[in-house]
Amino acid sequence: MSLTLTVLPWVTGIFFVAMLLAAWRLAIGPSLPDRILALDTLYIVGVAVVVMAGMAWSSRDWFEVALLVGLLGFIGTVVMSRYLARGDIVE
């Protein structure tokens, strides 16, 4: 068994804990910026989980999915931050 397949279950567990903590902050966050940051953290950890799935199943298609999720997460964070700062998305 390779080192990658040995380490992946441990890393998956750590990422699951990170997602739980970010979801907790998203749910109870005292302010809107905290919630936006928690959602961004969920996107980042989601990208990491998708990359790990690609490594575990030796498929390059998962890396394209990770790029798409990362792009959508970035755009979502920018839109929410802009709405928070200006009160409207489009000038």
Phi and psi in degrees as GROMACS dihedral restraints (atoms count N, CA, C in turn):
[ dihedral_restraints ]
;  ai    aj    ak    al  type     phi  dphi    fc
    3     4     5     6     1   -79.2    20    10
    4     5     6     7     1   163.4    20    10
    6     7     8     9     1   -64.0    20    10
    7     8     9    10     1   -35.9    20    10
    9    10    11    12     1   -61.1    20    10
   10    11    12    13     1   -45.7    20    10
   12    13    14    15     1   -70.8    20    10
   13    14    15    16     1   -21.6    20    10
   15    16    17    18     1   -78.0    20    10
   16    17    18    19     1   -37.3    20    10
   18    19    20    21     1   -85.1    20    10
   19    20    21    22     1   -30.0    20    10
   21    22    23    24     1   -55.3    20    10
   22    23    24    25     1   -41.9    20    10
   24    25    26    27     1   -63.3    20    10
   25    26    27    28     1   -36.4    20    10
   27    28    29    30     1   -66.7    20    10
   28    29    30    31     1   -44.9    20    10
   30    31    32    33     1   -66.4    20    10
   31    32    33    34     1   -36.7    20    10
   33    34    35    36     1   -61.4    20    10
   34    35    36    37     1   -41.7    20    10
   36    37    38    39     1   -63.1    20    10
   37    38    39    40     1   -40.8    20    10
   39    40    41    42     1   -65.2    20    10
   40    41    42    43     1   -42.2    20    10
   42    43    44    45     1   -66.4    20    10
   43    44    45    46     1   -34.0    20    10
   45    46    47    48     1   -63.8    20    10
   46    47    48    49     1   -41.6    20    10
   48    49    50    51     1   -64.3    20    10
   49    50    51    52     1   -40.9    20    10
   51    52    53    54     1   -62.8    20    10
   52    53    54    55     1   -39.5    20    10
   54    55    56    57     1   -67.5    20    10
   55    56    57    58     1   -37.8    20    10
   57    58    59    60     1   -63.5    20    10
   58    59    60    61     1   -43.5    20    10
   60    61    62    63     1   -65.6    20    10
   61    62    63    64     1   -40.2    20    10
   63    64    65    66     1   -67.9    20    10
   64    65    66    67     1   -37.8    20    10
   66    67    68    69     1   -66.4    20    10
   67    68    69    70     1   -36.5    20    10
   69    70    71    72     1   -62.9    20    10
   70    71    72    73     1   -44.0    20    10
   72    73    74    75     1   -66.4    20    10
   73    74    75    76     1   -35.6    20    10
   75    76    77    78     1   -64.4    20    10
   76    77    78    79     1   -37.6    20    10
   78    79    80    81     1   -75.6    20    10
   79    80    81    82     1   -41.8    20    10
   81    82    83    84     1  -109.3    20    10
   82    83    84    85     1    -2.9    20    10
   84    85    86    87     1   -40.6    20    10
   85    86    87    88     1   128.9    20    10
   87    88    89    90     1   -67.4    20    10
   88    89    90    91     1   -23.3    20    10
   90    91    92    93     1  -136.8    20    10
   91    92    93    94     1   165.4    20    10
   93    94    95    96     1   -64.4    20    10
   94    95    96    97     1   -39.6    20    10
   96    97    98    99     1   -61.0    20    10
   97    98    99   100     1   -35.1    20    10
   99   100   101   102     1   -62.8    20    10
  100   101   102   103     1   -40.0    20    10
  102   103   104   105     1   -69.0    20    10
  103   104   105   106     1   -38.4    20    10
  105   106   107   108     1   -64.2    20    10
  106   107   108   109     1   -42.4    20    10
  108   109   110   111     1   -65.5    20    10
  109   110   111   112     1   -37.8    20    10
  111   112   113   114     1   -65.7    20    10
  112   113   114   115     1   -39.8    20    10
  114   115   116   117     1   -66.0    20    10
  115   116   117   118     1   -38.4    20    10
  117   118   119   120     1   -63.9    20    10
  118   119   120   121     1   -39.6    20    10
  120   121   122   123     1   -63.5    20    10
  121   122   123   124     1   -39.0    20    10
  123   124   125   126     1   -62.5    20    10
  124   125   126   127     1   -39.6    20    10
  126   127   128   129     1   -62.5    20    10
  127   128   129   130     1   -44.1    20    10
  129   130   131   132     1   -64.4    20    10
  130   131   132   133     1   -45.4    20    10
  132   133   134   135     1   -66.7    20    10
  133   134   135   136     1   -35.2    20    10
  135   136   137   138     1   -61.7    20    10
  136   137   138   139     1   -40.4    20    10
  138   139   140   141     1   -62.8    20    10
  139   140   141   142     1   -42.1    20    10
  141   142   143   144     1   -63.6    20    10
  142   143   144   145     1   -39.5    20    10
  144   145   146   147     1   -66.1    20    10
  145   146   147   148     1   -40.3    20    10
  147   148   149   150     1   -65.9    20    10
  148   149   150   151     1   -39.1    20    10
  150   151   152   153     1   -64.5    20    10
  151   152   153   154     1   -40.2    20    10
  153   154   155   156     1   -64.3    20    10
  154   155   156   157     1   -36.7    20    10
  156   157   158   159     1   -63.1    20    10
  157   158   159   160     1   -40.4    20    10
  159   160   161   162     1   -63.3    20    10
  160   161   162   163     1   -37.2    20    10
  162   163   164   165     1   -69.4    20    10
  163   164   165   166     1   -41.2    20    10
  165   166   167   168     1   -67.5    20    10
  166   167   168   169     1   -38.6    20    10
  168   169   170   171     1   -98.5    20    10
  169   170   171   172     1     5.8    20    10
  171   172   173   174     1    49.9    20    10
  172   173   174   175     1    49.0    20    10
  174   175   176   177     1  -125.6    20    10
  175   176   177   178     1   130.8    20    10
  177   178   179   180     1   -78.7    20    10
  178   179   180   181     1   -15.8    20    10
  180   181   182   183     1   -63.6    20    10
  181   182   183   184     1   -32.6    20    10
  183   184   185   186     1   -65.2    20    10
  184   185   186   187     1   -28.7    20    10
  186   187   188   189     1   -70.1    20    10
  187   188   189   190     1   -33.3    20    10
  189   190   191   192     1   -68.2    20    10
  190   191   192   193     1   -37.9    20    10
  192   193   194   195     1   -63.1    20    10
  193   194   195   196     1   -40.2    20    10
  195   196   197   198     1   -62.9    20    10
  196   197   198   199     1   -40.0    20    10
  198   199   200   201     1   -63.2    20    10
  199   200   201   202     1   -40.9    20    10
  201   202   203   204     1   -66.0    20    10
  202   203   204   205     1   -44.4    20    10
  204   205   206   207     1   -63.2    20    10
  205   206   207   208     1   -41.7    20    10
  207   208   209   210     1   -63.2    20    10
  208   209   210   211     1   -41.3    20    10
  210   211   212   213     1   -64.5    20    10
  211   212   213   214     1   -45.5    20    10
  213   214   215   216     1   -65.2    20    10
  214   215   216   217     1   -36.6    20    10
  216   217   218   219     1   -64.9    20    10
  217   218   219   220     1   -41.7    20    10
  219   220   221   222     1   -63.9    20    10
  220   221   222   223     1   -46.9    20    10
  222   223   224   225     1   -62.4    20    10
  223   224   225   226     1   -41.7    20    10
  225   226   227   228     1   -62.4    20    10
  226   227   228   229     1   -41.6    20    10
  228   229   230   231     1   -65.5    20    10
  229   230   231   232     1   -42.0    20    10
  231   232   233   234     1   -63.9    20    10
  232   233   234   235     1   -43.3    20    10
  234   235   236   237     1   -64.6    20    10
  235   236   237   238     1   -45.1    20    10
  237   238   239   240     1   -66.1    20    10
  238   239   240   241     1   -39.1    20    10
  240   241   242   243     1   -66.8    20    10
  241   242   243   244     1   -39.6    20    10
  243   244   245   246     1   -65.4    20    10
  244   245   246   247     1   -39.7    20    10
  246   247   248   249     1   -64.6    20    10
  247   248   249   250     1   -39.7    20    10
  249   250   251   252     1   -66.4    20    10
  250   251   252   253     1   -40.2    20    10
  252   253   254   255     1   -75.7    20    10
  253   254   255   256     1   -38.3    20    10
  255   256   257   258     1  -110.9    20    10
  256   257   258   259     1   -19.4    20    10
  258   259   260   261     1    88.0    20    10
  259   260   261   262     1    -3.2    20    10
  261   262   263   264     1  -156.5    20    10
  262   263   264   265     1   153.9    20    10
  264   265   266   267     1   -88.2    20    10
  265   266   267   268     1   -43.8    20    10
  267   268   269   270     1  -103.4    20    10
  268   269   270   271     1   135.0    20    10
